[in-house]
Amino acid sequence: MLGRRLGVVVVTALLGCGSSAVSGDCEGLPAEQCGQPDAGLPDGGAPLESELVVDTDWLEARLGDPDIQLIDTRATGYGVSRIPGAIHLRPAELAAIVEGIPDQVMPPMEAEQVLRAAGLRNEVTAVVYGEAPEYDPSRIVWALRYYGHDDVRYLDGGFAAWAAAQGALDTDPPITESTQYTIVGVNEDLRVTGDWVLLQLVDAPYDMPAIQLVDARSEGEYTDGHIPSARSVNWTRNLDGGFFGSKRELEALYDGMNPAETTVSYCTTGLRGSFAWLTLTALGFEDARLYDGSWNEWGSGEFPVEQ
């Protein structure tokens, strides 16, 4: 059976598809602030059980199913080898400047053209994978859910886990066929703005907010300044060797937070925050949202900052 096996990092290196370049959310930060998780192996424990997160066994059983469509988010390597049938899509392709704030999710009319060119189909189960550890796949999962594509899954361990488990690979030159993908409507409940967050903080000293906030940036960035009442959970802490931590470990990270309350994650550009959103949603938080503008907007000087 496929699954979590030894040699994930070694196999990835042999394939020439090592860890993707650091995404824009870490540009200009020292390595310790970017917080890349170690390349060790998971230490076991009960796995995270969620329809949102699938493993290599799940994918192996469904590979070739026409109702399953794979999305490869890697910065490099797609042209060399990929999981059979995968299309290619990078978070930057769905990013736009919105009201002066960079790196926000693209308006649906523009995104529709990007998704058509990428070859995405309506009414499929989209399975997104990347190069663990990274947050690009989670951003695509969130973006597609925002665009109303409800059945989107995240492949735990990503391409490295699939290759290490000797899953089938396509090494032929990729062929992209455009589609007529249609965005019928967006799920506005998944995305919040700075003004909305400020309204939920109520009044100074902001110690009785109407929402729960998770800061997915590094501990150093959090210390330098954060949204009042936000809890620091570096996005890397959700991972163990490129895989999600066990359910027990993840629940401990968010201990004391109420899964029934609206919970908003953020970072600098919404990339690391999207991984926090993915984790919270997979843990069963009923109303997890992403502050898309994140620190790009909040740190502009127009909003209260706590240190």
C-alpha positions as CSV (number, residue, x, y, z in Angstrom):
1,M,0.0,0.0,0.0
2,L,1.0,3.6,-0.5
3,G,1.4,5.8,2.5
4,R,3.9,7.5,4.7
5,R,7.2,5.7,3.9
6,L,10.8,6.3,4.6
7,G,13.0,8.1,2.1
8,V,10.6,11.0,1.2
9,V,13.4,13.6,1.2
10,V,15.9,11.3,-0.6
11,V,13.6,10.3,-3.4
12,T,12.6,13.9,-4.0
13,A,16.2,14.9,-4.3
14,L,16.9,12.1,-6.8
15,L,14.0,13.2,-8.9
16,G,15.4,16.7,-9.1
17,C,12.3,18.1,-7.5
18,G,13.5,19.2,-4.1
19,S,11.8,21.7,-2.0
20,S,10.3,24.6,-4.0
21,A,11.9,28.0,-3.8
22,V,10.7,30.0,-0.8
23,S,7.4,31.5,-1.7
24,G,6.9,35.3,-1.6
25,D,5.5,35.2,1.8
26,C,9.0,34.6,3.2
27,E,10.9,37.0,0.9
28,G,13.3,39.2,2.9
29,L,13.0,37.1,6.1
30,P,15.9,35.2,7.7
31,A,15.5,31.4,7.6
32,E,14.5,31.2,11.3
33,Q,11.6,33.7,10.7
34,C,10.4,31.9,7.6
35,G,10.2,28.9,9.9
36,Q,10.7,26.0,7.5
37,P,9.8,22.8,9.3
38,D,12.4,20.1,9.7
39,A,12.7,17.3,7.2
40,G,12.2,14.6,9.8
41,L,9.6,11.9,9.6
42,P,6.2,12.0,11.4
43,D,6.3,10.6,14.9
44,G,3.0,8.7,14.6
45,G,-0.1,9.3,16.5
46,A,-3.7,9.2,15.3
47,P,-3.9,10.8,11.8
48,L,-5.9,13.8,11.0
49,E,-9.2,12.5,9.7
50,S,-11.0,14.9,7.4
51,E,-12.5,14.8,3.9
52,L,-10.5,17.9,3.1
53,V,-7.1,16.0,3.5
54,V,-6.4,12.8,1.6
55,D,-3.4,10.6,1.6
56,T,-1.5,8.6,-1.1
57,D,-3.6,5.4,-0.5
58,W,-6.8,7.4,-1.1
59,L,-5.3,8.8,-4.3
60,E,-3.9,5.5,-5.6
61,A,-7.4,3.9,-5.3
62,R,-8.9,6.7,-7.5
63,L,-6.1,7.5,-9.9
64,G,-7.5,7.6,-13.4
65,D,-11.0,8.3,-12.2
66,P,-12.5,11.0,-14.6
67,D,-14.2,12.6,-11.7
68,I,-10.9,13.3,-10.0
69,Q,-8.7,16.1,-11.3
70,L,-5.2,16.7,-9.9
71,I,-3.6,20.1,-9.6
72,D,0.2,20.4,-9.3
73,T,1.3,23.7,-7.6
74,R,5.1,23.2,-7.7
75,A,7.3,26.0,-8.8
76,T,9.6,23.6,-10.6
77,G,9.5,20.0,-11.7
78,Y,6.0,19.8,-13.4
79,G,7.5,19.6,-16.9
80,V,9.8,16.8,-15.9
81,S,7.4,14.5,-14.0
82,R,4.0,14.8,-12.4
83,I,1.2,12.6,-11.1
84,P,-0.7,11.4,-14.2
85,G,-3.4,13.7,-15.3
86,A,-2.3,16.7,-13.2
87,I,-2.7,20.2,-14.5
88,H,-0.4,23.0,-13.3
89,L,-1.5,26.1,-11.3
90,R,0.5,28.5,-9.2
91,P,-0.9,30.8,-6.5
92,A,0.6,33.8,-8.2
93,E,-1.6,33.1,-11.2
94,L,-4.7,33.8,-9.1
95,A,-3.2,36.8,-7.3
96,A,-4.1,40.5,-7.9
97,I,-3.8,43.9,-6.4
98,V,-7.2,44.7,-4.8
99,E,-7.8,48.2,-3.6
100,G,-4.1,48.9,-3.4
101,I,-3.3,45.7,-1.4
102,P,-1.1,43.2,-3.3
103,D,-1.3,39.4,-3.4
104,Q,-5.0,39.1,-2.8
105,V,-7.3,36.6,-4.5
106,M,-8.1,37.6,-8.0
107,P,-11.7,38.8,-8.8
108,P,-13.8,35.9,-10.2
109,M,-14.2,37.1,-13.8
110,E,-10.4,37.3,-14.2
111,A,-9.8,34.0,-12.3
112,E,-12.3,32.2,-14.6
113,Q,-10.0,32.8,-17.5
114,V,-6.9,31.6,-15.6
115,L,-8.7,28.4,-14.5
116,R,-9.9,27.8,-18.1
117,A,-6.4,28.2,-19.5
118,A,-5.0,25.8,-16.8
119,G,-7.6,23.2,-17.8
120,L,-9.7,22.9,-14.7
121,R,-13.1,21.3,-15.1
122,N,-16.3,22.0,-13.2
123,E,-17.9,19.3,-11.2
124,V,-14.8,17.3,-10.4
125,T,-13.1,16.5,-7.1
126,A,-10.0,18.7,-7.3
127,V,-6.9,17.2,-5.5
128,V,-4.2,19.7,-4.9
129,Y,-0.6,18.8,-4.2
130,G,2.8,20.5,-4.1
131,E,6.3,20.1,-2.7
132,A,6.1,19.6,1.0
133,P,6.8,21.5,3.2
134,E,5.1,24.5,1.5
135,Y,1.9,26.4,1.6
136,D,1.2,26.9,-2.1
137,P,-1.3,24.0,-2.2
138,S,-3.3,25.3,0.7
139,R,-3.6,28.6,-1.0
140,I,-5.0,27.0,-4.1
141,V,-7.4,24.9,-2.0
142,W,-8.7,28.0,-0.3
143,A,-8.9,30.0,-3.6
144,L,-10.9,27.3,-5.3
145,R,-13.3,27.0,-2.4
146,Y,-13.7,30.7,-2.4
147,Y,-14.5,30.6,-6.1
148,G,-17.3,28.1,-5.3
149,H,-15.6,24.8,-6.2
150,D,-16.7,23.0,-3.1
151,D,-15.1,19.6,-3.6
152,V,-11.4,20.3,-3.2
153,R,-8.9,18.1,-1.4
154,Y,-5.3,18.5,-0.1
155,L,-2.8,15.6,-0.7
156,D,-0.9,15.2,2.6
157,G,2.8,14.9,2.0
158,G,2.5,16.2,-1.6
159,F,4.5,15.1,-4.5
160,A,7.4,13.8,-2.4
161,A,5.1,11.4,-0.5
162,W,3.6,10.1,-3.8
163,A,7.1,9.6,-5.4
164,A,8.5,8.0,-2.2
165,A,5.6,5.5,-2.2
166,Q,6.4,4.6,-5.8
167,G,3.2,6.1,-7.2
168,A,2.8,6.3,-10.9
169,L,4.5,9.3,-12.6
170,D,4.0,10.8,-16.0
171,T,7.3,11.9,-17.6
172,D,6.0,12.8,-21.1
173,P,5.8,16.5,-22.0
174,P,2.7,17.9,-20.4
175,I,-0.3,18.8,-22.7
176,T,-2.7,21.5,-21.5
177,E,-6.3,21.5,-22.9
178,S,-8.3,24.6,-22.1
179,T,-11.8,24.3,-20.7
180,Q,-14.9,26.3,-20.3
181,Y,-14.7,26.4,-16.5
182,T,-17.3,28.7,-15.0
183,I,-17.4,30.4,-11.6
184,V,-21.1,30.7,-10.7
185,G,-20.5,32.6,-7.5
186,V,-18.0,33.1,-4.8
187,N,-18.1,32.1,-1.1
188,E,-17.7,35.5,0.6
189,D,-17.8,33.8,4.0
190,L,-14.3,32.5,3.5
191,R,-12.6,35.9,3.0
192,V,-12.5,38.9,5.3
193,T,-11.1,42.4,5.1
194,G,-9.3,44.6,7.5
195,D,-12.3,46.8,8.1
196,W,-14.4,43.7,9.0
197,V,-11.7,42.4,11.4
198,L,-11.5,45.8,13.1
199,L,-15.3,45.8,13.6
200,Q,-15.1,42.4,15.2
201,L,-12.4,43.6,17.7
202,V,-15.0,46.0,19.1
203,D,-13.4,48.7,21.2
204,A,-10.0,49.3,22.8
205,P,-8.3,47.6,24.6
206,Y,-9.7,44.9,22.2
207,D,-9.8,42.2,24.9
208,M,-13.3,41.0,24.1
209,P,-13.2,40.4,20.4
210,A,-16.2,38.8,18.6
211,I,-13.8,36.5,16.7
212,Q,-10.8,34.3,17.3
213,L,-7.6,35.2,15.4
214,V,-4.7,33.0,14.5
215,D,-1.4,34.6,13.4
216,A,0.4,32.1,11.1
217,R,3.6,34.1,10.8
218,S,6.9,33.3,12.6
219,E,7.2,34.0,16.3
220,G,9.6,36.9,15.5
221,E,7.1,38.6,13.2
222,Y,4.4,38.1,15.8
223,T,6.5,39.7,18.5
224,D,7.3,42.7,16.3
225,G,3.6,43.4,16.0
226,H,0.3,41.6,15.5
227,I,-3.5,42.1,15.4
228,P,-4.8,42.6,19.0
229,S,-5.9,39.3,20.6
230,A,-4.4,37.2,17.9
231,R,-2.8,33.9,18.9
232,S,0.6,33.0,17.5
233,V,0.7,29.6,15.7
234,N,3.5,29.5,13.3
235,W,2.2,27.7,10.2
236,T,5.1,25.2,10.3
237,R,3.9,23.9,13.6
238,N,1.0,22.2,11.8
239,L,3.4,20.0,10.0
240,D,5.6,17.1,10.9
241,G,8.1,16.1,8.3
242,G,6.0,17.5,5.4
243,F,2.9,15.8,6.7
244,F,0.1,17.1,8.9
245,G,0.8,16.5,12.5
246,S,-1.4,14.0,14.3
247,K,-4.9,15.0,15.4
248,R,-3.7,15.1,19.0
249,E,-0.8,17.4,18.2
250,L,-2.9,19.8,16.1
251,E,-5.7,20.0,18.7
252,A,-3.0,20.9,21.3
253,L,-1.8,23.8,19.1
254,Y,-5.3,25.3,19.1
255,D,-6.3,24.2,22.6
256,G,-8.6,26.7,24.3
257,M,-10.1,27.9,21.0
258,N,-13.7,27.2,20.3
259,P,-14.4,25.4,17.0
260,A,-17.9,26.7,17.0
261,E,-16.8,30.4,16.9
262,T,-15.7,32.3,13.8
263,T,-11.9,31.9,13.5
264,V,-9.8,34.1,11.2
265,S,-6.2,33.3,10.2
266,Y,-3.7,35.7,8.7
267,C,0.0,36.1,7.9
268,T,1.7,38.6,5.6
269,T,0.2,37.9,2.2
270,G,-2.4,35.2,2.9
271,L,-0.2,32.3,1.9
272,R,0.8,31.0,5.3
273,G,-2.5,32.0,6.6
274,S,-4.2,29.7,4.1
275,F,-2.4,26.8,5.6
276,A,-3.7,27.8,9.0
277,W,-7.2,28.0,7.5
278,L,-6.8,24.5,6.0
279,T,-5.7,23.1,9.3
280,L,-8.6,24.7,11.2
281,T,-11.1,23.6,8.6
282,A,-9.7,20.0,8.7
283,L,-9.9,20.0,12.5
284,G,-13.6,20.8,12.3
285,F,-13.7,24.5,13.0
286,E,-17.2,25.4,11.7
287,D,-16.5,29.0,10.5
288,A,-12.8,29.3,9.5
289,R,-12.0,32.3,7.4
290,L,-8.9,33.9,5.8
291,Y,-7.9,37.6,6.2
292,D,-6.7,37.9,2.6
293,G,-5.0,41.3,3.0
294,S,-3.3,40.1,6.1
295,W,-0.3,42.1,7.3
296,N,0.1,43.7,3.9
297,E,-3.0,45.7,4.8
298,W,-3.1,45.6,8.6
299,G,0.5,46.7,9.0
300,S,0.0,49.8,6.8
301,G,-0.4,52.0,9.9
302,E,-4.2,52.4,9.7
303,F,-5.1,49.7,12.2
304,P,-4.2,49.0,15.8
305,V,-1.2,46.9,16.5
306,E,-0.3,45.0,19.6
307,Q,3.2,44.1,20.7
